[in-house]
Amino acid sequence: MKNLSYLLFLFPVLCFSQIDLSPILTSGLEDANKFTSSYLEPGLDAVAFNLSNGWYSSAKAKGLGSFEIAIIGNASFVSEDQQSFELNTNEYDFLEFSDGSSAKNVANVLGENDPSITALSVYTDEFGNEQTVSFELPDGLSGSGLNFVPTAALQANVGLVFGFEAVVRALPEVKSENNKFRFYGFGLKNEFTKWIPGTKALPISIAGMINYSKFDARFALEETVLINGNDQRIDLGLETWAIDLIVSTRLPVINFYAGGGYVMANSTYGLNGTYQINDGPNSGETIVDPISNSSSLNGYRATLGTRLSLGIFKLFADYSFQEFSSVSVGMGFGI
């Protein structure tokens, strides 16, 4: 199961490693910072919603000492309008389009420029002469044939006292060439129908749950003709919290569950390393860690799912309606 979870996470990592943001530095630091924010943040939002999914498949809490171990796979779907952003050159100091357009939709980290889009950095050099540098704007995951954002993790649930159930999930650090990522999280569920008087006779279980996730990643960048240097990389950090109210049936084999919740996330991202700028308004300069930024999101979600219990073996699947709607599938065993 561990190898499968690595594979589900590794494929988008390999796709992401093909993305090169360093040429945007030829348009100056302020322009590069503005572009990078619009380019990366939708992808971080998709991952945030993704990591907060699949934490529960029932409102019923396990008894003291009971446990379940499972592999959880999530996939957040990306609609066409979530794959691009409008780039208005009037909001940039040096960045222009080669075809003379003042504004057009360009790919973010989830999308693809088809056909490719050539941008220009137009600036005045130290001698007062106008100079132009051309480069292609980067594609995103869709350019590698990936129209969804997958994640996976190993998860363990353990029953506690007073209707509480602890949940831990993790994916130890994974490395591929100069890229690496890691993920972990924990959650706590409480079944209200175990201790609220008069609720044990209900045909349903009702619970509340809170979970926390932490994701860190590093993607190496390659040197280009326009930019030299060393240890060039994109560093990402993401923390999410989610609160849910859950209702589920109490049947022996197949059950159905529903939940409503709220997701909160904070992310940091940076273009780090040493960059020797060969062209553009910062030509001749060596810049260390040129871009560092952060973002946050808040959003509601609703989840519908089903769970099948065949002895110690468990299968479950659900769909979450949210900004980046997602499917979660899990399989495991427990008592």
MIMAR-138189 format. One record per residue (C-alpha): residue in three letters; x, y, z. Coordinates in steps of 0.5 Angstrom, whole numbers, padded with zeros to 4 digits, always signed. Example, Ala and Ser with C-alpha at 12.3 -4.5 7.8 and 13.67 -1.06 7.14 Angstrom:
<lumkols>
ALA+0025-0009+0016
SER+0027-0002+0014
</lumkols>
This chain:
<lumkols>
MET+0000+0000+0000
LYS+0006+0005+0001
ASN+0009+0004-0006
LEU+0002+0006-0009
SER+0001+0012-0004
TYR+0008+0014-0007
LEU+0006+0013-0014
LEU+0000+0017-0013
PHE+0004+0023-0010
LEU+0010+0022-0015
PHE+0007+0023-0022
PRO+0004+0030-0021
VAL+0011+0032-0017
LEU+0015+0029-0024
CYS+0010+0033-0028
PHE+0011+0040-0023
SER+0019+0039-0024
GLN+0018+0040-0032
ILE+0016+0047-0030
ASP+0021+0053-0030
LEU+0019+0060-0027
SER+0026+0062-0027
PRO+0026+0066-0034
ILE+0020+0071-0031
LEU+0026+0074-0027
THR+0028+0077-0034
SER+0022+0082-0033
GLY+0024+0085-0026
LEU+0023+0082-0019
GLU+0016+0086-0018
ASP+0013+0083-0025
ALA+0016+0076-0023
ASN+0013+0076-0016
LYS+0006+0079-0019
PHE+0006+0073-0024
THR+0009+0068-0019
SER+0003+0069-0015
SER-0002+0069-0020
TYR+0001+0062-0023
LEU+0002+0058-0017
GLU-0004+0060-0012
PRO-0009+0056-0015
GLY-0005+0050-0015
LEU-0004+0051-0008
ASP-0011+0052-0007
ALA-0013+0045-0010
VAL-0008+0041-0006
ALA-0011+0045+0000
PHE-0018+0042-0001
ASN-0015+0036-0003
LEU-0011+0034+0003
SER-0017+0036+0008
ASN-0021+0030+0004
GLY-0022+0023+0006
TRP-0021+0024+0013
TYR-0028+0020+0015
SER-0032+0015+0012
SER-0037+0014+0018
ALA-0040+0018+0024
LYS-0040+0012+0028
ALA-0033+0012+0033
LYS-0029+0006+0034
GLY-0030+0003+0041
LEU-0024+0003+0046
GLY-0018+0000+0043
SER-0021-0002+0036
PHE-0017+0001+0030
GLU-0017+0001+0022
ILE-0011+0002+0018
ALA-0012+0004+0010
ILE-0010+0008+0004
ILE-0013+0014+0002
GLY-0013+0017-0005
ASN-0016+0023-0007
ALA-0017+0027-0013
SER-0019+0034-0014
PHE-0022+0036-0021
VAL-0020+0042-0025
SER-0025+0046-0029
GLU-0023+0049-0035
ASP-0024+0056-0032
GLN-0019+0054-0026
GLN-0013+0053-0031
SER-0012+0060-0033
PHE-0012+0067-0030
GLU-0012+0074-0034
LEU-0005+0077-0035
ASN-0006+0085-0036
THR+0000+0088-0038
ASN-0002+0095-0036
GLU-0001+0092-0029
TYR+0006+0090-0030
ASP+0012+0095-0031
PHE+0016+0091-0036
LEU+0012+0085-0038
GLU+0009+0085-0045
PHE+0006+0080-0050
SER+0010+0079-0057
ASP+0003+0080-0061
GLY+0002+0087-0058
SER-0004+0084-0054
SER-0005+0088-0047
ALA-0009+0083-0044
LYS-0010+0075-0045
ASN-0012+0069-0041
VAL-0005+0065-0039
ALA-0004+0058-0036
ASN-0003+0058-0028
VAL+0000+0052-0025
LEU-0006+0047-0027
GLY-0007+0049-0034
GLU-0003+0049-0041
ASN-0002+0055-0046
ASP-0004+0052-0053
PRO-0001+0055-0057
SER+0005+0057-0053
ILE+0005+0064-0051
THR+0011+0068-0052
ALA+0012+0074-0047
LEU+0017+0080-0048
SER+0021+0084-0043
VAL+0022+0091-0045
TYR+0026+0095-0041
THR+0032+0101-0042
ASP+0039+0099-0041
GLU+0044+0104-0038
PHE+0046+0107-0044
GLY+0038+0109-0045
ASN+0037+0104-0051
GLU+0031+0100-0051
GLN+0032+0093-0050
THR+0027+0087-0051
VAL+0028+0080-0049
SER+0023+0074-0051
PHE+0021+0068-0047
GLU+0015+0063-0047
LEU+0011+0063-0041
PRO+0011+0057-0037
ASP+0005+0051-0038
GLY+0002+0047-0032
LEU+0000+0040-0030
SER-0005+0040-0036
GLY+0001+0041-0041
SER+0003+0034-0038
GLY-0004+0031-0039
LEU-0006+0032-0032
ASN-0013+0035-0031
PHE-0014+0033-0024
VAL-0009+0034-0017
PRO-0008+0027-0014
THR-0006+0026-0007
ALA-0005+0019-0003
ALA-0003+0017+0005
LEU-0003+0012+0010
GLN-0008+0013+0015
ALA-0009+0010+0022
ASN-0016+0011+0026
VAL-0016+0008+0034
GLY-0022+0009+0038
LEU-0021+0012+0045
VAL-0026+0014+0051
PHE-0032+0018+0051
GLY-0034+0017+0044
PHE-0027+0020+0041
GLU-0023+0017+0035
ALA-0016+0019+0034
VAL-0014+0019+0026
VAL-0007+0020+0024
ARG-0004+0020+0017
ALA+0002+0021+0013
LEU+0007+0020+0007
PRO+0014+0020+0009
GLU+0019+0024+0005
VAL+0019+0022-0002
LYS+0025+0024-0006
SER+0026+0024-0014
GLU+0032+0027-0017
ASN+0033+0034-0014
ASN+0025+0034-0012
LYS+0022+0032-0005
PHE+0016+0032-0001
ARG+0013+0030+0005
PHE+0006+0030+0008
TYR+0003+0028+0015
GLY-0003+0030+0019
PHE-0008+0028+0025
GLY-0015+0029+0027
LEU-0020+0028+0032
LYS-0027+0026+0032
ASN-0033+0025+0037
GLU-0039+0021+0036
PHE-0045+0026+0040
THR-0050+0020+0040
LYS-0045+0016+0044
TRP-0046+0021+0050
ILE-0052+0025+0049
PRO-0058+0023+0053
GLY-0064+0020+0048
THR-0060+0019+0042
LYS-0057+0012+0042
ALA-0064+0010+0040
LEU-0063+0014+0033
PRO-0062+0010+0027
ILE-0056+0014+0025
SER-0050+0017+0028
ILE-0048+0024+0029
ALA-0041+0026+0030
GLY-0036+0032+0029
MET-0029+0032+0027
ILE-0023+0037+0026
ASN-0017+0035+0022
TYR-0010+0038+0021
SER-0005+0037+0015
LYS+0002+0039+0013
PHE+0005+0039+0006
ASP+0012+0041+0004
ALA+0015+0040-0003
ARG+0021+0042-0006
PHE+0022+0042-0014
ALA+0029+0044-0017
LEU+0029+0048-0023
GLU+0034+0048-0029
GLU+0039+0053-0031
THR+0037+0057-0038
VAL+0041+0062-0043
LEU+0037+0068-0039
ILE+0039+0065-0032
ASN+0045+0062-0029
GLY+0046+0060-0022
ASN+0046+0054-0017
ASP+0041+0051-0012
GLN+0035+0054-0016
ARG+0028+0051-0014
ILE+0021+0052-0012
ASP+0020+0051-0004
LEU+0012+0050-0002
GLY+0009+0050+0005
LEU+0002+0048+0006
GLU-0002+0048+0013
THR-0010+0046+0013
TRP-0015+0046+0018
ALA-0022+0043+0017
ILE-0028+0042+0021
ASP-0034+0038+0019
LEU-0041+0035+0022
ILE-0042+0028+0020
VAL-0048+0024+0020
SER-0048+0016+0018
THR-0053+0010+0018
ARG-0052+0004+0023
LEU-0053-0002+0018
PRO-0049-0008+0019
VAL-0045-0008+0012
ILE-0047-0002+0007
ASN-0047+0005+0010
PHE-0048+0012+0008
TYR-0045+0018+0010
ALA-0046+0026+0009
GLY-0042+0031+0012
GLY-0042+0039+0012
GLY-0035+0043+0013
TYR-0031+0049+0013
VAL-0023+0049+0010
MET-0018+0054+0012
ALA-0011+0054+0009
ASN-0005+0058+0009
SER+0001+0057+0004
THR+0008+0060+0003
TYR+0012+0059-0003
GLY+0018+0062-0006
LEU+0023+0062-0012
ASN+0030+0060-0008
GLY+0037+0059-0010
THR+0042+0064-0013
TYR+0040+0067-0020
GLN+0045+0071-0024
ILE+0041+0075-0029
ASN+0044+0075-0036
ASP+0038+0080-0039
GLY+0033+0084-0037
PRO+0032+0090-0032
ASN+0036+0087-0027
SER+0042+0084-0032
GLY+0048+0083-0029
GLU+0046+0082-0022
THR+0046+0076-0018
ILE+0040+0075-0013
VAL+0039+0070-0008
ASP+0032+0068-0006
PRO+0028+0073-0011
ILE+0021+0071-0009
SER+0018+0069-0002
ASN+0010+0070-0001
SER+0004+0067+0002
SER-0003+0066+0001
SER-0009+0064+0005
LEU-0016+0061+0003
ASN-0023+0059+0007
GLY-0028+0055+0004
TYR-0035+0051+0005
ARG-0036+0044+0003
ALA-0041+0038+0003
THR-0039+0031+0002
LEU-0043+0025+0001
GLY-0041+0018+0001
THR-0042+0010+0002
ARG-0038+0005+0006
LEU-0038-0003+0005
SER-0035-0007+0011
LEU-0034-0014+0009
GLY-0031-0017+0016
ILE-0025-0014+0017
PHE-0024-0011+0010
LYS-0027-0004+0009
LEU-0028+0000+0002
PHE-0031+0007+0002
ALA-0032+0013-0003
ASP-0034+0020-0003
TYR-0035+0026-0007
SER-0034+0033-0004
PHE-0037+0039-0007
GLN-0033+0045-0006
GLU-0028+0050-0010
PHE-0024+0044-0013
SER-0029+0038-0012
SER-0026+0032-0010
VAL-0027+0024-0010
SER-0024+0020-0004
VAL-0023+0013-0005
GLY-0020+0008+0001
MET-0019+0001+0003
GLY-0016-0002+0009
PHE-0018-0007+0015
GLY-0019-0006+0022
ILE-0023-0009+0028
</lumkols>
